[in-house]
Each structure stands twice: as C-alpha cells, then as structure tokens.
Amino acid sequence: MCAGDLRQFRPELRCLAVRLSSYITEAVRHQLAMDGLTEIVASLEEEHGALTEQEIEAARRELFGDVNAEDVERGAA
C-alpha cells in the first residue's frame, strides 16, 4: 500500500487513535485508583489487623444483599 492509499483512511485512523487513547487513559486512571486502594487497605490492615472471613462476609451481605461470594467475584451481584 502506498502513501496515497493511506490518505483515505486518515479520518478513521484519527478517530480510532482518539478512542484508543481515551481507553488507555481511563485504564491507567483506574489502575492508579486501585493501587491507591491497595495502599489504604495495607495501611489499615497493618494498624488494625486483617479482616476475618466473617467480617468480609458481613460486608458482602451489606453491600450486595444475600448473594454468595462466588457471585460477587464473578460480578453477578
């Protein structure tokens, strides 16, 4: 394919590049937020100790109702 053939695709490629850039930006933003939460949890666990399975299950019930842990982890809640 020569350069002249690529000109017809420039608008579509530009649009794709913007969407891809937005997707990557959002993915990085999400990962940074998750990293921040990991740090907060680690700090709280260091200060107060790790949560027990009973505490985790009580929190799941409060947040998601009466679904089991496997459903929550699969995103079915």
Secondary structure, 3 states (H helix, E strand, C coil): CCHHHHHCCHHHHHHHHHHHHHHHHHHHHHHHHHHHHHHHHHHHHHHHCCCCHHHHHHHHHHHHCCCCHHHHHHCCC
